Amino acid sequence: MKIKQLITLLGVFGYLLFVSCDDELSTMTSDEPLKDITGKWNVVQLTRNGEDLTKRLNLTGFSIDFKADGTYNLSEQLPFVVTGSGIYRLNDPQYPFSILMSAVDNPDEVAVNLQYPVVAGKRQLSLSFSLGCSGNSYQYNFERE
């Protein structure tokens, strides 16, 4: 009989411990700022299928300029998901996971995977996508000029 009482007492104690805990995550407020990608971004690294192509290609002329009015302009042409200039928007301004881009000559919106890390103390913009063949994936790492 004492074992049943001990089990019941432990069960009641466990239940009280469980219901007395505050859910801290539900009461936290997020002050995450909106992400600002405006400005001219220069390529610092290009990989295809994980292979670094940076040293094999001259990337100095390739950049992308995101303007505050929601337009972008690409300089030079490398394998990229869009060409020339067009419009862009972040899928979520506070927690973006992709940039939605459409070129002037092709109004279809294309989603480009986005990461926004800080590397060696500098903010980077990392864009990754596949061009046609899903077996080839590109990742461009940019730094703001």
Backbone bond lengths (Angstrom), bond angles and torsions (degrees), N, CA, C in turn:
res aa  C-N    CA-C-N  psi(-1)  N-CA   C-N-CA  omega(-1)  CA-C   N-CA-C  phi
1 M - - - 1.445 - - 1.534 111.29 -
2 K 1.339 115.82 -35.24 1.457 118.99 -179.26 1.526 111.32 -65.52
3 I 1.327 118.69 -31.83 1.462 121.55 179.55 1.521 109.88 -66.73
4 K 1.364 117.88 -39.94 1.458 120.97 177.93 1.522 110.93 -63.27
5 Q 1.327 116.84 -41.25 1.457 121.19 179.20 1.526 110.34 -65.96
6 L 1.326 117.15 -39.78 1.465 121.51 179.09 1.529 110.34 -65.45
7 I 1.331 117.45 -43.22 1.462 121.26 178.54 1.520 110.37 -64.19
8 T 1.331 117.51 -42.65 1.463 121.60 178.48 1.518 110.26 -63.68
9 L 1.323 117.49 -43.46 1.461 121.85 179.49 1.527 110.44 -63.58
10 L 1.326 118.43 -42.61 1.464 121.58 177.42 1.522 111.05 -65.36
11 G 1.328 116.88 -38.19 1.464 120.78 177.97 1.517 111.27 -63.93
12 V 1.340 116.98 -44.46 1.471 121.35 178.96 1.523 109.60 -64.77
13 F 1.327 117.15 -43.48 1.456 121.35 179.14 1.536 110.73 -61.92
14 G 1.335 117.94 -43.21 1.467 122.33 178.31 1.513 111.34 -63.19
15 Y 1.334 116.88 -42.10 1.458 120.63 178.92 1.536 110.34 -63.20
16 L 1.323 117.19 -46.05 1.465 120.73 179.46 1.517 111.31 -62.51
17 L 1.319 117.17 -38.76 1.457 120.94 178.09 1.529 109.80 -64.73
18 F 1.331 117.33 -41.34 1.448 122.24 -178.89 1.525 111.77 -65.49
19 V 1.321 118.40 -47.18 1.466 121.20 -176.13 1.521 112.54 -77.89
20 S 1.324 118.00 -16.34 1.462 118.93 -178.95 1.518 112.31 -85.29
21 C 1.345 119.02 -12.85 1.462 121.86 -179.69 1.521 109.54 -74.58
22 D 1.323 116.22 135.81 1.458 121.33 175.58 1.524 109.38 -81.29
23 D 1.277 115.85 145.63 1.453 121.42 174.79 1.529 106.99 -89.02
24 E 1.330 115.84 92.64 1.459 120.82 -175.35 1.518 112.29 -66.51
25 L 1.314 117.98 -33.97 1.451 119.90 -178.38 1.519 112.61 -64.53
26 S 1.333 116.66 -35.59 1.461 118.26 -178.06 1.525 112.05 -74.16
27 T 1.319 118.67 -18.24 1.452 120.66 -179.36 1.523 112.91 -99.81
28 M 1.347 117.16 -5.56 1.464 119.99 -179.56 1.521 109.85 -76.10
29 T 1.320 115.91 140.04 1.456 120.05 174.10 1.519 108.57 -103.13
30 S 1.305 115.45 145.85 1.457 120.89 -178.64 1.515 109.73 -103.81
31 D 1.310 115.03 124.68 1.455 120.38 176.13 1.515 110.06 -109.38
32 E 1.317 116.01 34.74 1.463 121.33 -179.65 1.521 108.89 -66.98
33 P 1.337 117.44 123.75 1.470 119.34 -178.74 1.522 111.74 -74.26
34 L 1.312 115.64 160.60 1.451 121.04 173.90 1.523 108.04 -68.54
35 K 1.319 116.95 141.53 1.455 120.96 -178.53 1.522 109.46 -79.64
36 D 1.321 115.66 133.49 1.455 122.34 -179.48 1.520 108.53 -115.00
37 I 1.325 116.56 107.14 1.460 119.84 179.96 1.526 111.38 -104.06
38 T 1.325 117.58 8.56 1.460 119.70 -178.73 1.516 110.41 -62.59
39 G 1.316 114.90 148.77 1.459 121.66 179.07 1.513 111.01 122.11
40 K 1.312 114.87 175.13 1.457 121.27 179.90 1.518 109.04 -92.19
41 W 1.325 116.42 127.64 1.464 123.46 -177.61 1.526 108.90 -115.80
42 N 1.336 115.65 127.50 1.459 122.24 178.67 1.528 109.91 -103.56
43 V 1.334 116.10 143.56 1.462 121.28 179.80 1.535 109.56 -71.07
44 V 1.330 115.85 129.79 1.465 120.77 173.87 1.524 111.07 -111.77
45 Q 1.344 117.05 -17.73 1.462 120.46 177.49 1.528 109.37 -158.07
46 L 1.335 114.90 140.52 1.458 121.86 175.94 1.519 107.75 -132.40
47 T 1.331 115.87 126.80 1.460 119.92 175.65 1.529 109.05 -124.38
48 R 1.341 114.46 146.74 1.462 121.40 173.03 1.520 106.61 -126.07
49 N 1.312 115.85 121.07 1.467 121.97 -177.66 1.525 111.34 54.04
50 G 1.320 116.79 36.11 1.458 121.96 178.10 1.515 114.33 84.46
51 E 1.325 118.79 -8.50 1.465 122.22 179.71 1.529 109.44 -89.15
52 D 1.316 116.86 128.10 1.460 122.20 -178.56 1.530 109.80 -74.81
53 L 1.321 116.63 118.09 1.465 122.33 178.95 1.522 112.43 -101.17
54 T 1.305 117.82 2.80 1.456 122.67 -172.49 1.521 112.55 -56.56
55 K 1.311 117.63 -43.84 1.463 120.84 -176.47 1.533 112.29 -79.67
56 R 1.319 117.82 -18.32 1.465 120.70 -177.77 1.529 112.86 -89.95
57 L 1.325 117.72 -17.33 1.462 121.83 -178.82 1.523 110.41 -120.42
58 N 1.315 115.93 148.78 1.461 120.74 174.10 1.530 107.37 -86.50
59 L 1.322 116.92 105.06 1.463 122.13 -175.97 1.525 113.35 -100.03
60 T 1.331 117.63 3.01 1.464 120.21 -173.18 1.523 113.27 -62.48
61 G 1.324 118.43 -29.32 1.458 119.81 -177.72 1.515 114.24 -90.16
62 F 1.332 117.99 -9.55 1.460 119.95 -176.35 1.523 110.54 -90.63
63 S 1.316 115.26 124.18 1.469 120.36 176.79 1.522 108.26 -150.87
64 I 1.306 114.20 165.66 1.463 120.59 175.07 1.517 107.36 -130.75
65 D 1.321 115.50 134.61 1.461 121.61 -177.22 1.529 107.95 -116.27
66 F 1.345 115.19 109.76 1.458 121.00 176.46 1.524 108.33 -92.78
67 K 1.304 116.39 121.16 1.467 120.94 -178.43 1.526 110.27 -98.54
68 A 1.329 115.41 155.84 1.466 121.63 -177.17 1.527 112.54 -64.60
69 D 1.331 117.79 -22.01 1.472 120.55 -179.27 1.532 112.83 -82.21
70 G 1.351 117.56 5.45 1.456 121.06 177.40 1.517 114.24 89.49
71 T 1.327 117.32 13.79 1.455 120.72 176.98 1.524 109.49 -108.80
72 Y 1.320 115.54 160.77 1.465 121.03 176.05 1.518 108.82 -135.92
73 N 1.340 115.44 161.28 1.445 121.61 175.21 1.521 108.61 -141.85
74 L 1.334 116.12 130.06 1.461 121.87 176.20 1.515 108.87 -98.25
75 S 1.329 116.23 136.71 1.460 119.61 172.90 1.515 107.57 -103.88
76 E 1.316 116.16 137.42 1.467 124.62 -176.48 1.527 110.18 61.99
77 Q 1.292 116.00 172.40 1.459 119.60 -177.56 1.520 110.34 -126.85
78 L 1.282 115.45 119.42 1.459 124.23 170.62 1.516 105.64 -124.31
79 P 1.328 118.11 169.94 1.473 117.97 175.38 1.531 109.81 -58.07
80 F 1.301 116.02 109.37 1.457 121.58 -179.22 1.515 107.89 -142.33
81 V 1.291 116.72 160.13 1.464 122.22 -173.00 1.532 112.76 -71.75
82 V 1.316 118.08 -22.21 1.461 123.20 176.77 1.529 108.29 -134.15
83 T 1.315 116.31 167.17 1.464 120.85 178.06 1.517 109.91 -125.07
84 G 1.320 115.25 159.31 1.464 121.08 173.51 1.512 114.47 61.75
85 S 1.314 115.14 -124.95 1.463 120.48 -178.25 1.522 109.29 -127.69
86 G 1.325 115.50 169.11 1.457 120.24 -179.50 1.510 111.31 175.41
87 I 1.325 115.88 -152.92 1.462 121.29 -179.58 1.524 109.51 -119.27
88 Y 1.335 114.92 156.59 1.463 120.65 179.48 1.518 109.42 -144.11
89 R 1.323 114.60 161.40 1.460 121.80 170.86 1.524 107.47 -157.64
90 L 1.314 116.11 152.09 1.458 121.15 175.82 1.519 108.57 -84.02
91 N 1.331 117.04 143.37 1.468 118.90 179.90 1.521 111.08 -65.00
92 D 1.333 118.33 -28.37 1.460 123.92 175.39 1.534 106.30 -149.07
93 P 1.336 119.18 113.81 1.465 120.82 -175.34 1.530 114.64 -61.55
94 Q 1.327 117.85 -24.64 1.457 120.92 -177.93 1.533 111.97 -93.16
95 Y 1.315 116.98 -40.10 1.468 122.62 -179.58 1.532 109.47 -130.22
96 P 1.328 118.16 68.97 1.473 119.18 -175.21 1.528 112.50 -76.42
97 F 1.323 114.85 139.03 1.459 122.14 172.67 1.521 111.15 -117.45
98 S 1.341 116.12 -10.03 1.455 119.17 176.84 1.524 110.31 -155.86
99 I 1.339 113.29 157.55 1.462 122.01 172.23 1.521 105.58 -107.99
100 L 1.301 116.56 131.35 1.454 121.96 176.54 1.521 107.06 -99.09
101 M 1.334 116.07 117.12 1.463 121.56 -173.88 1.521 109.97 -122.73
102 S 1.328 115.97 144.95 1.465 120.75 171.53 1.523 108.41 -142.21
103 A 1.320 115.07 130.80 1.460 121.81 -178.64 1.522 110.32 -78.89
104 V 1.319 115.76 157.91 1.460 121.06 179.15 1.526 110.10 -59.20
105 D 1.338 117.35 -41.91 1.462 120.41 -176.87 1.529 113.79 -83.73
106 N 1.346 117.66 -4.21 1.464 121.19 177.59 1.529 108.20 -145.03
107 P 1.323 118.71 101.88 1.464 121.34 -173.64 1.535 114.60 -73.46
108 D 1.339 118.09 -3.88 1.467 119.90 178.60 1.528 109.75 -66.91
109 E 1.328 116.22 131.80 1.464 121.44 179.12 1.523 110.44 -78.94
110 V 1.328 115.91 133.73 1.456 122.20 179.25 1.527 107.57 -117.82
111 A 1.337 116.43 130.83 1.469 120.74 178.34 1.518 109.51 -89.55
112 V 1.327 115.76 128.39 1.458 122.74 178.16 1.527 106.94 -116.30
113 N 1.336 116.83 124.47 1.469 120.30 179.21 1.515 110.10 -62.10
114 L 1.328 115.56 138.98 1.461 121.79 -173.74 1.517 110.99 -128.92
115 Q 1.327 114.67 136.51 1.461 122.25 166.84 1.514 105.84 -129.66
116 Y 1.335 116.94 152.64 1.464 122.07 -173.07 1.527 109.30 -134.19
117 P 1.351 117.73 57.05 1.467 119.94 -173.40 1.528 113.30 -82.12
118 V 1.313 115.15 165.32 1.460 122.48 168.89 1.523 105.83 -104.15
119 V 1.341 115.99 121.28 1.456 122.07 -178.67 1.514 108.34 -122.59
120 A 1.329 116.46 123.08 1.465 122.61 -179.12 1.530 110.98 52.89
121 G 1.316 116.88 39.50 1.458 121.79 175.99 1.521 114.67 82.04
122 K 1.334 117.96 1.04 1.462 120.99 -179.64 1.522 110.03 -118.75
123 R 1.322 115.28 139.37 1.459 121.04 176.91 1.522 108.74 -69.85
124 Q 1.318 116.64 132.63 1.458 121.38 175.30 1.522 109.76 -120.43
125 L 1.299 114.29 159.98 1.452 122.60 175.21 1.521 105.55 -122.21
126 S 1.312 116.67 118.71 1.454 121.23 -177.77 1.524 108.40 -113.09
127 L 1.339 115.94 118.56 1.453 122.07 -179.40 1.519 108.96 -115.74
128 S 1.333 117.18 130.13 1.460 120.37 -179.82 1.525 110.08 -133.23
129 F 1.344 114.78 146.00 1.459 121.05 -175.55 1.518 109.39 -166.96
130 S 1.318 115.98 170.01 1.455 123.59 172.45 1.516 107.87 -117.57
131 L 1.324 115.28 144.55 1.460 120.54 178.09 1.522 109.09 -108.71
132 G 1.307 117.36 102.98 1.456 121.29 177.25 1.517 113.47 69.45
133 C 1.308 116.73 -73.46 1.458 122.15 -178.16 1.523 109.69 -81.83
134 S 1.324 116.92 120.54 1.469 119.65 -177.67 1.523 111.86 -67.63
135 G 1.346 117.52 -13.38 1.462 120.76 178.34 1.519 113.03 -76.26
136 N 1.336 117.58 -15.29 1.470 121.37 178.25 1.511 109.62 -109.91
137 S 1.310 116.26 116.57 1.462 120.27 177.25 1.526 108.72 -119.58
138 Y 1.309 114.88 138.65 1.457 122.32 -179.53 1.520 108.86 -113.63
139 Q 1.317 115.53 145.12 1.460 120.88 172.13 1.520 108.18 -134.40
140 Y 1.321 114.97 120.51 1.456 122.89 176.72 1.523 107.96 -104.28
141 N 1.314 116.61 127.79 1.469 121.43 173.28 1.510 107.93 -109.82
142 F 1.330 115.53 122.82 1.456 122.39 -177.06 1.531 110.62 -114.50
143 E 1.333 115.85 153.06 1.470 122.67 167.60 1.519 107.42 -123.07
144 R 1.326 114.74 143.55 1.476 120.24 -179.50 1.523 109.84 -70.64
145 E 1.318 115.29 137.02 1.472 121.47 179.24 1.507 110.80 -71.09
